[in-house]
Amino acid sequence: MIGKQFGHYHIEEKLGEGGMGVVYKALDTELDRPVAIKTLLTTGDASEESVARFFREARAASRLQHPAIMTIHQFGVEDNTRYLVMEYIEGVTLKKIINERPMEMVTLCEIAIQVADALALAHEKGVIHRDMKCENVMVTPRGQAKILDFGLAKLKGPDSDPDATSADLFKTQLGTVMGTVTHMSPEQALGTEVDGKSDVFSFGVVMYEMATGKSPFIGPTVQTTLAKLLNEEPKPPSQLNPAIPLQLERLIQQCVAKKASHRPTAKDLTERLKVIQASLSARDLVSEQVRTPDYQATSLSVAPMMTAPVTQIRSATGLASAPAPSVAPIRTTSGQRISGVGSGFKSGSEAGPEAPPKIGKVGYQLLRAVRILTAIATMAFPLSFVFYFLLKGGVIRPQLVQGTAILAFATAVVTPIAALFYRVFTFNAVVNGWDMVLVVGAVAAFGVRRLFLLPFERVEAWGKTQFVRSQLEGPVAMNVDETRGQANRLDLLREYAEAQKVLFKEKRQLSFLSIDVVGSTKMKIGEDKLVIEHAFAEYKKFVERILKTHKIWKVAWTPDGIMCAFHNTTDAVGAGQGVLAELPWFNNGVHRLKIPFNVRCGVNSGEVIFPDDRNMEEISDEVIDVAGHMQKYAAHGALWLDKELLAQLPNRDGFKPMLDQQVDGRIPAEWRPK
């Protein structure tokens, strides 16, 4: 197959092979771009299933236009061989990136947001992937995630496959379940109807692996793995990676919930991941002066149950002052005692006098237990009168209780009181065999018991009040797990105002221009190396001159392309128009290549977190990716931008909306030099 021609695609090398077909790297000779071509093997019993899956992948992926979804260029047949032309992606799979080790939380969120947003779009278009796993997500060197392999996708609507069977749910390779069984949702494993929540479960497993480096449901056999997936809850991610934020851990656990109704949608998942990413970014961007140096630099262990007095905490910026809880005294690993909160801890020699210990949870529970035991014990006295009343009235047979401890106790309680009553009063209180003195005694005993318990109830109420106050004033006792979730709370409160300022400052409205030289490979064929180097060096000078004229802010060069940032859309569009308009002059004698330079441009605008001290190569954002995609799909010698951005331009002459085209869900507008 190497060297063979599929239409205008020239096969260059083999990339991989599976049970369904072979994937090659090829060159699109018309657009001079690398592509990936998947050819279908249709031999043997698997032929019919392979063809069905092949068509399903083409139909599913062709519905979707998203930066995080592999683009399908063409589907065709050449010499009885079905082939699928796809976007060629330079990068590695998420499986290789994880390599059984937890990922950095910021990187995890960046990749997870892209994939979750792509899944949300797929679900909106009626496409369910059904095979989400680490092997089906690739990440480019710039950090762009790409979802691969829609061969198991389920389509809703007129393009649905009516011949799909429940067996499709289990197959990622012909005749096997390995590789998917660890990620499929319970409803998918049981062969029942699935929806977008099934993909959320599978992606939750992927995020679990990203956060911990381990699979949550892996077993020695397929049957064991299925049993774990259907019946067991995975270990909390924090047990395998204590560095995971509490919010992210809860989100992952919700995604892998057994019941689909308990999982978030892909859209909700995307929004919640963005919130988590923002909280992580805030801590990274906040000045080190706002943080607590002593707290960060010292290894701490929790001291005995003790709380410090309520104090005043002021933010590092001096913006606010409010009563806040103080942290319990703690000790460093060297034994030095530290107390207090804020921008600096006080050592034990500097700290003021400590507040007396308050009632903790154990103390309150002890007081409550004493009150309950006393209430049970004192109930025996009024019940003794009731028991004796029933015994004298003939309700209870005397021979049943003769000689028992119950009768002995009741006699000891009742007899002295009844004897005292008859010595004081002369009338007969027995009515039809029922001794009313015992009834009066029971009522009196209940009243005395109630009065006797009042002090115990008041002591218990006091203990409860002290316990609640101690909880409000600060943690009474903290174990290691609680420390992980709570230790930074006060720091976050102090940093919040400053973080908001920093985020607001670093998030700015920018416009991005992407320029690419079309057919650069053909231009270099048969040319002298020095001539090529001179031509591209002159091209770079030519472009840089125009960019500086239009107030470029940041720029990143690649061998054949450029991505640059401007403060407004007018400058970005003007720079692109300048390059296209002056290119004929550049091709007329400035360089000595036989083939002239031919470029295409793409522009996009939006809000991006872009600190002043970062380079263009370090920033990855959807706004930038859309600019690259506008350039990628633009015609030769043309500039494309989102039609909605035309309103920001003072001069819209020459722009023509391309109503029959869409790039990432946006309708482009095209400009060409006259």
C-alpha positions in Angstrom: 0.0 0.0 0.0 2.9 2.4 0.6 3.2 4.7 -2.4 -0.3 3.9 -3.7 -2.7 6.7 -4.7 -6.2 6.9 -3.3 -7.7 9.7 -5.4 -5.5 12.7 -4.7 -4.1 11.1 -1.5 -0.6 9.6 -1.7 0.1 6.9 0.9 3.4 7.6 2.7 3.7 5.3 5.7 1.8 2.8 7.9 0.7 4.2 11.3 -1.1 1.2 12.8 -3.2 -1.9 12.3 -6.2 -3.4 14.1 -8.7 -6.1 13.8 -10.9 -3.9 11.5 -8.4 -2.3 9.2 -5.1 -0.4 8.7 -4.4 3.3 9.2 -1.8 5.1 7.0 -0.3 8.5 6.9 -0.9 10.1 3.5 -0.4 13.4 1.7 -3.3 15.4 0.3 -1.6 16.5 -3.0 -4.2 19.1 -3.8 -4.1 21.0 -0.4 -0.6 19.8 0.5 -1.5 18.7 4.0 -0.9 15.4 5.9 -4.0 13.2 6.4 -4.7 9.8 8.0 -6.4 7.2 5.9 -8.2 4.2 7.5 -8.7 1.3 5.1 -11.2 -1.5 5.8 -10.4 -5.2 5.8 -13.4 -7.0 4.6 -12.2 -10.6 4.7 -13.7 -13.4 6.8 -16.9 -13.5 8.9 -16.3 -10.1 10.3 -16.8 -8.4 6.9 -20.5 -7.4 7.3 -20.0 -6.1 10.9 -16.8 -4.2 9.8 -18.6 -2.4 7.0 -21.5 -1.5 9.2 -19.2 -0.1 11.8 -17.1 1.7 9.2 -20.2 3.5 7.8 -21.3 4.3 11.3 -18.0 6.0 12.2 -18.1 8.1 9.0 -21.7 9.2 9.6 -21.2 9.9 13.3 -18.0 11.9 12.9 -19.3 13.8 9.9 -22.1 15.3 12.0 -19.7 17.0 14.3 -17.5 20.1 14.0 -15.5 20.6 17.2 -11.8 21.4 18.0 -11.7 18.3 20.2 -13.2 15.9 17.7 -11.2 14.3 14.8 -12.3 15.8 11.5 -13.5 13.4 8.7 -12.5 14.7 5.2 -13.8 12.1 2.9 -15.3 8.6 2.5 -14.7 6.6 -0.6 -13.9 3.3 -2.4 -10.7 2.7 -4.4 -10.0 -0.7 -6.1 -12.8 -2.4 -4.0 -11.1 -1.0 -0.8 -13.3 1.3 1.4 -11.3 4.1 3.0 -11.9 6.9 5.3 -9.8 10.1 5.1 -9.4 11.8 8.5 -7.5 14.6 10.1 -3.9 13.7 10.8 -3.2 14.3 14.5 0.4 14.6 15.8 0.4 13.7 19.4 0.1 10.8 21.9 -2.9 9.0 23.4 -4.1 9.9 26.9 -3.3 6.4 27.9 0.4 7.0 27.3 0.3 10.4 29.0 -1.2 8.9 32.2 1.2 5.9 32.2 -0.3 4.7 35.5 0.6 8.0 37.2 -1.7 10.8 38.3 -1.7 13.9 36.1 -1.3 17.4 37.3 -4.7 18.8 38.3 -4.5 21.9 36.0 -3.6 19.7 33.0 -6.3 17.3 33.9 -8.9 20.0 33.9 -7.7 21.5 30.6 -8.0 18.2 28.8 -11.2 17.2 30.6 -13.0 20.4 29.7 -12.2 20.0 26.0 -13.4 16.4 25.9 -16.5 17.1 28.0 -17.4 20.0 25.7 -17.0 17.8 22.7 -19.2 15.2 24.2 -21.8 17.8 25.0 -21.9 18.9 21.3 -22.1 15.2 20.2 -25.0 14.6 22.5 -26.8 17.7 21.2 -26.4 16.4 17.6 -27.8 13.0 18.6 -24.4 11.1 18.7 -23.4 8.8 21.6 -19.8 7.7 21.4 -20.2 4.4 23.5 -16.5 3.8 23.5 -14.9 6.6 25.6 -11.6 5.5 27.0 -8.1 6.8 27.3 -6.9 5.1 24.1 -9.5 7.0 22.1 -8.3 10.4 23.2 -5.2 12.0 21.7 -3.4 15.1 22.9 -1.4 17.3 20.6 1.9 19.0 21.6 -0.1 22.2 22.1 -2.4 20.4 24.6 -5.4 20.1 22.2 -7.4 17.0 23.0 -9.0 15.0 20.1 -11.7 12.3 20.5 -11.1 9.3 18.1 -13.0 6.2 16.9 -16.7 6.8 16.5 -17.0 3.2 15.2 -19.4 2.2 18.1 -21.3 5.5 18.0 -25.1 5.4 18.3 -26.9 7.8 16.1 -30.3 9.2 16.9 -32.5 10.5 14.1 -32.8 9.7 10.4 -29.2 8.5 10.1 -29.5 5.9 12.8 -28.5 2.4 12.0 -31.6 0.1 12.1 -29.5 -3.0 12.0 -27.4 -2.3 15.1 -27.7 -5.0 17.7 -26.9 -5.2 21.4 -23.8 -7.1 20.6 -22.4 -3.9 19.2 -22.3 -2.5 22.7 -19.5 -4.8 23.7 -17.2 -4.7 20.7 -14.2 -2.5 20.3 -12.3 -5.1 18.4 -14.0 -7.9 16.5 -15.1 -10.7 18.8 -13.6 -9.2 22.0 -14.7 -7.1 24.9 -11.2 -6.2 26.3 -10.5 -2.5 26.5 -14.1 -1.4 26.7 -15.5 -3.5 29.5 -13.5 -1.4 32.0 -15.2 1.8 30.8 -18.7 0.9 29.8 -21.6 2.1 31.9 -23.8 -0.3 33.8 -26.7 0.2 31.5 -24.4 -0.4 28.5 -23.0 -3.6 30.1 -26.5 -4.9 30.6 -27.5 -4.2 27.0 -30.3 -1.8 27.8 -31.0 1.6 26.1 -28.2 4.1 26.5 -28.1 7.9 26.2 -25.5 10.6 26.8 -25.2 9.7 30.5 -23.5 6.5 29.4 -20.7 8.5 27.8 -20.5 10.6 31.0 -19.9 7.4 33.0 -17.2 6.2 30.6 -15.5 9.6 30.7 -15.8 9.6 34.5 -13.7 6.4 34.5 -11.2 8.3 32.2 -11.1 11.2 34.7 -10.6 8.7 37.5 -7.6 7.3 35.7 -6.3 10.8 35.0 -6.6 11.7 38.7 -5.2 8.5 40.2 -3.3 6.6 37.4 -5.5 3.6 38.2 -8.6 2.1 36.7 -11.6 2.0 39.2 -13.1 -1.3 38.0 -10.2 -3.4 36.7 -10.2 -7.1 37.5 -8.2 -10.2 36.4 -10.9 -11.4 34.0 -13.7 -9.8 32.0 -16.3 -11.4 34.3 -14.6 -10.0 37.4 -14.4 -6.6 35.9 -18.1 -6.6 34.9 -19.0 -7.8 38.4 -17.1 -4.9 40.0 -18.6 -2.4 37.5 -22.1 -3.5 38.2 -21.9 -4.1 42.0 -19.0 -2.3 43.6 -18.2 1.4 44.3 -14.7 2.4 43.4 -12.3 3.7 46.0 -12.5 7.4 46.6 -9.8 9.0 44.3 -8.3 10.9 47.3 -7.2 7.6 48.8 -5.0 7.0 45.8 -4.0 10.7 45.2 -4.4 13.0 48.2 -3.7 16.0 46.0 -7.0 15.9 44.2 -9.3 18.8 45.0 -12.4 17.9 47.0 -14.8 19.3 44.3 -13.1 17.3 41.5 -13.3 14.1 43.6 -17.0 14.6 44.2 -17.6 15.3 40.5 -15.8 12.1 39.4 -17.8 10.1 41.9 -21.0 11.5 40.5 -20.0 10.7 37.0 -19.4 7.0 37.9 -22.6 6.7 39.8 -24.5 3.4 39.0 -27.8 5.1 38.3 -27.8 7.3 35.2 -30.1 9.8 36.9 -27.4 10.6 39.5 -24.9 11.6 36.9 -24.5 15.1 35.4 -25.0 15.8 31.7 -21.9 16.4 29.6 -22.9 20.1 29.4 -23.1 20.4 33.2 -19.9 18.4 33.5 -18.1 21.0 31.3 -19.4 24.0 33.4 -18.4 22.4 36.7 -14.9 21.5 35.4 -14.5 25.2 34.3 -15.3 26.3 37.9 -12.8 23.8 39.3 -10.2 25.0 36.7 -10.8 28.6 37.7 -10.3 27.9 41.4 -7.0 26.1 40.6 -5.9 29.0 38.3 -6.8 31.6 40.9 -4.4 30.0 43.4 -1.6 29.9 40.7 -2.1 33.5 39.7 -2.4 35.1 43.2 0.8 36.8 44.3 3.0 34.9 46.7 2.8 37.9 49.0 -0.9 37.1 49.6 -0.1 33.5 50.7 1.1 32.5 54.1 4.8 31.6 53.9 5.1 30.0 57.3 2.1 27.8 56.6 3.4 26.6 53.2 7.0 26.1 54.3 6.3 24.1 57.4 5.3 20.5 57.8 2.4 20.5 60.2 0.7 17.9 62.4 -2.5 18.4 64.3 -2.3 19.2 68.0 -4.6 18.0 70.8 -8.2 19.2 70.9 -7.9 22.9 71.6 -9.2 26.1 70.0 -7.8 29.6 70.1 -9.9 32.7 70.8 -12.0 34.3 68.1 -9.9 36.9 66.3 -10.1 39.4 63.5 -8.7 38.4 60.1 -7.9 41.0 57.5 -7.3 40.3 53.9 -3.9 40.9 52.5 -5.2 43.8 50.5 -6.8 45.5 53.5 -10.2 45.5 51.8 -12.2 43.8 54.6 -12.2 43.0 58.2 -14.6 40.5 59.8 -14.8 38.1 62.6 -13.5 34.7 61.5 -12.7 31.4 63.0 -9.2 30.8 64.3 -7.2 27.7 63.7 -6.4 25.3 66.5 -2.8 25.3 67.9 -0.6 23.1 65.8 2.9 21.8 66.0 5.7 21.5 63.5 7.6 18.3 63.0 10.4 19.8 65.0 8.1 20.2 68.0 7.8 24.0 67.8 4.3 25.1 68.8 2.5 27.5 66.5 -0.9 29.2 66.9 -3.1 31.8 65.1 -4.0 32.5 61.5 -3.3 35.2 58.9 -0.3 36.3 57.1 2.1 35.1 59.8 1.9 32.5 62.6 3.0 33.3 66.2 5.3 31.0 68.0 4.4 29.6 71.4 6.5 32.2 73.2 4.7 35.1 71.4 1.1 33.9 71.5 -1.3 35.3 74.1 -3.1 33.3 76.8 -5.2 30.4 75.5 -9.0 30.2 76.0 -10.1 27.4 78.4 -11.0 24.1 76.8 -14.6 23.9 75.6 -16.9 20.9 75.5 -16.1 18.8 72.5 -18.1 16.2 70.8 -17.1 13.4 73.2 -17.9 15.5 76.2 -21.3 16.4 74.9 -22.1 12.8 74.1 -21.0 11.8 77.7 -23.3 14.3 79.3 -26.2 13.1 77.0 -25.5 9.5 77.9 -25.6 10.3 81.7 -29.0 12.1 81.3 -30.5 9.2 79.3 -29.2 6.6 81.8 -30.6 8.6 84.7 -34.0 9.0 83.0 -34.1 5.2 82.5 -33.1 4.4 86.1 -35.6 6.8 87.7 -38.4 5.4 85.6 -38.3 2.4 87.9 -39.9 4.3 90.8 -43.2 5.3 89.2 -43.4 1.9 87.5 -43.1 0.2 90.9 -46.4 1.8 92.0 -48.1 0.8 88.7 -46.8 -2.8 89.1 -48.0 -3.0 92.8 -51.4 -1.5 91.8 -51.9 -4.2 89.2 -50.6 -6.9 91.5 -53.0 -5.9 94.4 -55.9 -5.7 91.9 -55.4 -9.3 90.7 -54.3 -8.5 87.2 -50.9 -10.1 87.8 -50.8 -13.5 89.5 -48.7 -13.3 92.7 -47.1 -16.7 92.2 -45.5 -15.5 88.9 -43.5 -12.8 90.6 -43.0 -14.4 94.1 -39.4 -14.2 95.1 -38.2 -12.1 92.1 -36.1 -9.0 92.2 -38.9 -7.0 90.6 -41.3 -7.8 93.5 -38.5 -7.1 96.0 -37.7 -3.7 94.5 -41.4 -2.7 94.2 -42.1 -3.7 97.8 -39.1 -1.7 99.0 -40.3 1.4 97.2 -44.1 1.2 97.7 -44.6 -0.3 101.2 -42.9 2.5 103.2 -44.9 5.2 101.3 -48.2 3.4 101.6 -47.7 2.8 105.3 -46.9 6.5 105.8 -50.2 7.4 104.0 -52.3 5.2 106.2 -50.7 6.6 109.4 -51.5 10.1 108.3 -55.0 9.6 106.9 -57.9 7.6 108.4 -60.2 6.9 105.4 -60.2 3.7 103.4 -58.7 4.3 99.9 -59.5 0.8 98.6 -62.3 0.7 96.0 -63.6 -2.6 94.7 -60.2 -4.2 95.5 -58.2 -1.4 93.8 -55.9 0.5 96.1 -56.1 4.2 95.0 -53.2 5.1 97.2 -51.0 3.4 94.7 -52.4 5.4 91.8 -51.7 8.7 93.7 -48.2 7.4 94.5 -47.5 6.6 90.8 -48.6 10.1 89.8 -46.5 11.7 92.5 -43.5 9.6 91.6 -43.7 10.7 87.9 -43.8 14.3 89.1 -40.8 13.9 91.4 -38.9 12.2 88.7 -39.5 15.0 86.2 -38.2 17.6 88.7 -35.2 15.4 89.5 -34.3 15.2 85.7 -34.4 19.0 85.2 -30.8 19.7 86.3 -29.5 16.8 84.1 -31.3 18.3 81.0 -30.0 21.7 81.7 -26.4 20.4 82.0 -26.9 18.5 78.7 -28.2 21.7 77.0 -25.3 23.6 78.3 -22.9 21.0 76.9 -24.6 21.1 73.5 -24.3 24.9 73.4 -20.6 24.7 74.2 -20.1 22.0 71.6 -21.8 24.1 68.8 -19.9 27.2 69.8 -16.6 25.3 69.6 -17.6 24.1 66.1 -18.4 27.7 65.0 -15.2 29.2 66.5 -12.9 26.6 64.9 -12.2 22.9 64.4 -12.1 21.1 67.6 -10.2 18.2 66.2 -8.9 17.5 62.8 -7.7 14.3 61.3 -5.4 14.0 58.3 -8.3 13.6 55.8 -10.2 16.6 57.2 -7.1 18.7 57.0 -6.8 17.9 53.3 -10.2 19.4 52.7 -10.2 22.2 55.2 -6.6 23.5 55.7 -6.8 25.9 52.8 -10.2 27.3 53.5 -9.1 30.4 55.5 -6.3 31.0 52.9 -8.9 30.9 50.1 -11.1 33.4 52.0 -8.2 35.8 52.4 -7.1 35.4 48.8 -10.6 35.6 47.2 -10.7 39.3 46.6 -7.1 39.4 45.3 -7.7 36.4 43.1 -10.7 38.1 41.5 -8.6 41.1 40.7 -5.8 39.0 39.2 -8.2 36.9 37.1 -10.0 40.0 35.9 -6.7 41.6 35.0 -5.3 38.5 33.2 -8.6 37.7 31.3 -8.7 40.0 28.3 -10.5 40.5 25.0 -8.1 39.5 22.2 -8.1 38.7 18.5 -6.0 36.0 16.9 -4.7 35.8 13.4 -3.5 32.5 11.9 -1.5 32.5 8.7 -0.4 29.4 6.8 1.8 28.9 3.7 -0.1 26.6 1.3 1.9 24.0 -0.6 5.2 24.6 1.2 6.3 21.1 0.5 5.9 21.4 -3.2 7.7 24.8 -3.2 10.8 23.1 -1.8 11.0 20.2 -4.2 14.0 20.6 -6.5 15.2 23.8 -5.0 18.6 24.6 -3.5 18.7 24.6 0.3 20.2 28.1 0.5 17.5 29.4 -1.9 14.8 27.9 0.3 16.3 29.3 3.5 16.6 32.8 2.0 13.1 32.7 0.6 11.5 31.8 3.9 13.7 34.3 5.9 12.5 37.0 3.6 8.9 35.9 3.9 9.3 36.1 7.7 10.6 39.7 7.4 7.8 40.6 5.0 5.1 39.3 7.4 6.7 40.8 10.5 6.8 44.2 8.9 3.0 44.1 8.3 2.3 42.7 11.7 4.2 45.5 13.5 2.3 48.1 11.4 -0.9 46.7 12.9 0.3 46.7 16.5 0.9 43.0 17.0 1.0 41.9 20.7 2.2 38.3 20.8 3.4 36.0 18.0 4.4 32.3 17.6 6.1 31.0 14.5 6.1 27.4 13.1 8.0 26.3 10.0 5.2 27.1 7.6 2.7 29.1 9.7 2.1 31.8 12.3 -0.3 32.5 15.2 -0.4 36.0 16.6 -2.5 38.0 19.0 -3.9 41.5 18.7 -5.8 43.7 21.1 -8.7 44.2 18.7 -10.3 42.6 15.7 -9.6 45.5 13.4 -5.8 45.1 13.8 -6.0 41.3 13.3 -8.1 41.5 10.2 -6.0 44.4 8.9 -2.8 42.4 9.3 -4.2 39.4 7.4 -5.6 41.6 4.6 -2.2 43.4 4.4 -0.3 40.1 4.0 -2.7 38.9 1.3 -2.8 42.2 -0.6 1.0 42.7 -0.6 1.9 39.0 -1.4 2.0 39.6 -5.2 4.7 42.3 -4.6 6.7 39.8 -2.4 6.4 37.1 -5.1 7.6 39.5 -7.8 11.4 39.3 -7.4 11.9 39.2 -3.6 12.6 35.5 -3.6 13.9 33.1 -6.2 11.7 30.1 -5.7 10.0 28.8 -8.8 6.6 28.4 -7.1 5.2 31.6 -5.6 4.1 31.9 -1.9 0.4 31.3 -1.5 -1.2 31.8 2.0 -4.6 31.6 3.7 -5.7 33.4 6.9 -8.1 32.8 9.7 -9.2 35.3 12.4 -11.2 34.8 15.7 -11.8 37.0 18.7 -12.9 36.3 22.3 -11.9 36.5 26.0 -8.8 34.6 26.9 -6.7 34.3 30.1 -3.4 35.5 28.8 -0.9 36.9 31.4 1.6 39.5 30.2 4.6 37.3 31.1 3.4 34.3 29.0 4.4 33.5 25.4 2.0 32.7 22.6 3.2 29.1 22.6 2.2 28.6 26.2 -1.5 29.5 25.8 -4.1 27.0 24.7 -7.7 28.2 24.4 -10.7 27.4 22.2 -10.7 31.0 20.8 -7.2 30.4 19.4 -8.1 27.0 18.1 -11.1 28.4 16.2 -8.7 30.9 14.5 -6.5 28.0 13.4 -9.5 26.1 12.1 -10.8 29.2 10.2 -7.4 29.3 8.4 -7.3 25.6 7.9 -10.6 25.5 6.0 -10.2 28.9 4.2 -9.6 28.8 0.4 -6.2 29.7 -1.0 -5.5 33.4 -1.0 -8.5 34.2 1.3 -9.1 35.3 4.9 -11.9 33.7 6.9 -13.5 34.9 10.2 -16.7 34.4 12.1 -19.6 36.3 10.4 -20.6 37.6 13.8 -17.3 39.5 14.1 -18.0 41.7 11.1 -20.0 44.0 13.4 -16.6 44.9 15.1 -15.0 46.1 11.9 -15.3 49.7 10.8 -14.8 48.7 7.2 -16.6 45.5 6.0 -16.2 46.0 2.3 -15.2 42.9 0.4 -16.5 40.4 2.9 -18.9 37.7 1.7 -20.7 35.3 4.1 -20.1 31.7 3.3 -23.6 30.4 4.2 -22.9 26.9 2.9 -19.9 26.5 5.2 -19.5 26.0 8.9 -16.3 26.0 11.1 -16.8 24.8 14.7 -20.5 25.7 14.4 -19.7 29.2 13.1 -20.6 30.6 9.7 -17.5 32.2 8.1 -17.2 35.3 6.1 -14.6 35.4 3.4 -12.4 38.3 2.2 -10.1 38.2 -0.9 -7.8 41.0 -2.3 -9.1 42.7 -5.4 
